[in-house]
Amino acid sequence: MAEHAEVEYATATGNDYPAHEQTYRNFITLVKVTMAIVVTIVVLMAIFLT
């Protein structure tokens, strides 16, 4: 059976944690901008289409 006690993600070669953090920040920014656009569209629809 496989041994699952040791986690090797932090010591694995090739991990680029700063790039991971930057990708996460970019994703969060994209979600915020997209939500702002959607909210703006919905508000404009509520104003002009009623």
Sequence and secondary structure as in RCSB ss.txt:
>XXXX:A:sequence
MAEHAEVEYATATGNDYPAHEQTYRNFITLVKVTMAIVVTIVVLMAIFLT
>XXXX:A:secstr
    S   TTT TT  HHHHHHHHHHHHHHHHHHHHHHHHHHHHHHHH  
